[in-house]
Amino acid sequence: MKARILSLAFAATSMLPAAQASVLSFDFTVSGAAGTTPSYIETLNANFIESGPRSNIVENRYDEVAIYGNNKYITHYANTTYDVYGFYKDAYIFSGSVSGPEGGTRYAYISGTVTFDPTAATNMAEGPATMDAGMLFSGTYALAYDPEFPSIPVLPPSPQLAFGHGTEKADLVPVTATTSFNAGYFSLVGYDDAISLVPGKNAMQFMFYANPALNPGITTAHIFGPAYDFGTHQRSERLVLGYEVLPVPEPTTWAMLLAGVGILGIARRRKNAA
């Protein structure tokens, strides 16, 4: 049977972090316009960032086999362990939408506290502790043109990104962002790399805001904390090298193969007897 090679070098990797303490914890609530609640997902990860060459590299290759229906799937893996100098950064990720009444203003307002415990880890970055945040907002809008100049598009008001310390909405400040309107699609990208932190609880809030002329889609925010646990760490990485699909013979095929082997055996015995 000839194997059908579907992939020889699949690029996805799975990073397996070593155990470490997190220095940040997040406690946020999410609300939308007019008492609505946006749909969203929150995750908190301790991201490891490599900042040196890898050493003591050991690679182990192996296969995993699974049978579904009439096919056998063989996945080829390479598991690598190594030592590398680097550090950790806690990351809060918000992914969701904005909400509000149809035809009205819609937003996602995220507010709460970020608790910073610098004693939970070793080798904190020197200097004042800060966070950096990136925000992405995209969606669509209705195309419209100036009646007097039909080749000139009339763009809707821009969406807004805002961030602020404190608990009052009046503390929100627009985030410097790059806005793009192109053929009915819009995107807004903002970044702030100097969000101050103090030990203990820090009141924070951020918002994605869409005016009625927009049809908002994806909203994403990534907040990264200060670096900690600088040093040499042992890491693991799993790489998918590729996979094959082999047909699994039907029961009748197995019967024919066994019958063929039996016939060959009988023929050989007769030949030897002669």
N, C-alpha and C positions, 0 to 999 in steps of 0.2 A: 504494500500500500504506500502511496506517495503522500508525504505530509504536505499540507498547504501552509506555507510560512506567511503569517499575516503581519508580523512586525519583527524587525531585526534589532532595533535600538530605540525602544520607547523612552522618551526623555523624562517622564515623571519619576520623581524620587520621593521617598518617604523618610523624613528625618525623625529619629528617635532620640529625644533629648534625655540627658542625664537628669537626676533629681536635683532640684534647686528650690530655694525659697523665693516667694514673690514679695516685693516690697510695696506693691500697690493693690488696693481693693476698691471696687467701684460699686456704688449703690445709686442707681439712676431710676427715675420714673419717666415715662414717655406719654405725651398727650398731643392731641391734634386740635384743630379749630372747632369751635361750637360744640365742645364736649365730646368729640369723637376720639377714637384711639387708633393710631396707625398700626399696621402690621409690621413687625420687625423681628430681628434676631440679634442677640447680643452674645459675644464670646470674649473670653479673657484667656490669653496665652502668655507664657513666658518664652519669648523668642530669643534664640541664641544667634549671635552674630560673630562669624569667624573673622579674625583680623590678623591671621598669620598663616604660614604654610602648614600643611598636614604632615604628620610623621607617624611611625609605627603602624603603617597601613597593613591591615590583614583583610583579604577578600575571600569569601566563601560563596561558591555558586551552587545552586540547587534548583530543583523543579517541583512544581505542584501540579497534580493531575486531578481533573474533575470531568465527570461524564454527564452530559445533558442530552437526553434524547438519543439520537444515533451518532453523536459526535463525542470524541474525547478531546478535551482541551488541556494542553500542556503549557504552563507558563514558566518561563525561565527567569530566575532571579539571581542577582548578585548582592550579597549582604557584606558591607564593608564596615569595619571598625577602625578608628584612627584617633590620634591625639592632635589637638589643635588649640592655639591660643585664641581667646575670644572673651565675650561678655554677654550678659543677658539684658533684655529690655522687656518689661511687661507691656503687653499690647491689649487695649480694649478696642473691639471692632463692633460697630453698629451698622446693620444693613436692613433697610426696610423701605417704607414709603411715607408720604405725607397724607394727611386726611383732613376732611372738612366737608361742608355742604356742597352739593353739586352746583357748579357755576359761581362759587364763592372762593374766598381766600382759603388756602390749604397750607398746613405746615406740620412739621414734626418738631416738638419742643422737648428736649431731653435735659433734665435737671436733677441734681442730687449732690452727692459728695464723693470725693476721691480721698481715700485714707492712705497716707504715706508713712511707712514704718522703716526708716533707714537701718534699724538694728536687726531687721530680719535677714540681712545678707551681709556678705563681707566685701571689702574692696569697692566701696561706692566711688563713683566718679567724683573728682575733686571739684570744689566750687559750689555755687548755689544750685539746688536741684531744680530741674525744669522738665517739662514735657513738650512734645511736639505733636501737632494734630494736622491731619490732612482730611479734607472733606470734598466729596464729589456729589453733584446733583445733576441729573439729566432727565430728559423727557421730550415732548413734542409740542408744537404750537401750530395754529391754523395760518396758512399762508395768506397774506393780504398785500395789495399793491396800491400805490397812490393813484387815484383816478386821473390826475393831471399828468403824471409821469408813470405810465403803466409798467415800465421796466424796473422801477424802484420799489423794492419790498418795504413794507411798513412793519417794523419789528415791535413785538410786545415789550412791556416793561420787563427788566431783567429780574430773575429770581434772586434771592438773597441768602447768604450764609452769615451766621452770627455766633459769637462766642463771648463768654463773660464769666468772671468770678462773681461770687455773691449769690443771693437767692431771689433777688428782685429782677423782673423782666427788664426794668429800666437799666440794669447793669449790662445788658447785652450790647456788644459792639460789632458792627459789620466786619467780617473778615475780608481782607484784601484777596480778591479772586479774579480769575480769568474767565470771561464769559464768551461763549461761541454760539451764534445763531446761524444755522446752515440748512437751507432747503427743508424747513419744517421741523428740524431737530435742534435742541439746545443742550448745552452742557456748561457746567459751572464748576471750577476747581479752585479751592482755596487752601492755604497752608499757613500755619503759625508754628514757629520753632522756638518760642520763648515763653511758654506758659509756666509761670512760677509755681513752686510747691513748697510747703512748709511741713514739718513733721506733724502728724495728726490728721484731722479732717480738713479738707479743702472744699468749700462750696463752689460748684461749677455748673455751667449750663451751656448748651449750644442749640442751634435751631437751623432747620431748612425751611425756607419760606417761598411759597409760590403764589403769585397773583392770579386772579380769575382767568386771565388770557392764556395761561399755560396749562398743558396737560402733563403733569409731573409723572416721572417714572421712578427710576432707581435713586436711592439716597444711600450713601456710604460714608462712614467716618472711621478713621484709624487714629487712635491716640496712643503714643508710645511714651513710656516713662523714662526715668533716668537710668543710665547704665550701671550695672553692678556685677559682682562676682567675676572681676577680671582675673584671668589666669588660664592655665592649660587644662582643658577638659577632654575627657574621652567621649567620643561621639559615635553614633551608628548611622548608617545610610543604607537604604534598600533601593536598588535600581531594578526596574523591569526591563530585561534585555529583549524580550520578545515572546511570542507564543505561537503555537502550532495547533492546527485542527486536524485530527485524524478520524476517519469514519470508523464507527464501531460496527463490525459485521452483524447482520441479522442472524437469528437462530437457524434459518434455512441455509444461510451461507456456511455457518459452522458445520452443519450436518453434511453439506456437500464436501467441505474440506476434509472432515473425518472419514467420509466414505471414500474419497480419493486416496487418502493415506492408506486406508484398509486395502483397497484394490492394488495399490502399488506394493504393499507388503505381501499379499497373496501371490502376485506375479513374481516377485523376487524369490519367494520360497519355492515356487514351481520351477523357476529357472535353476536354482541351486540343486533341486532334486534331480533335474534332468542332467 
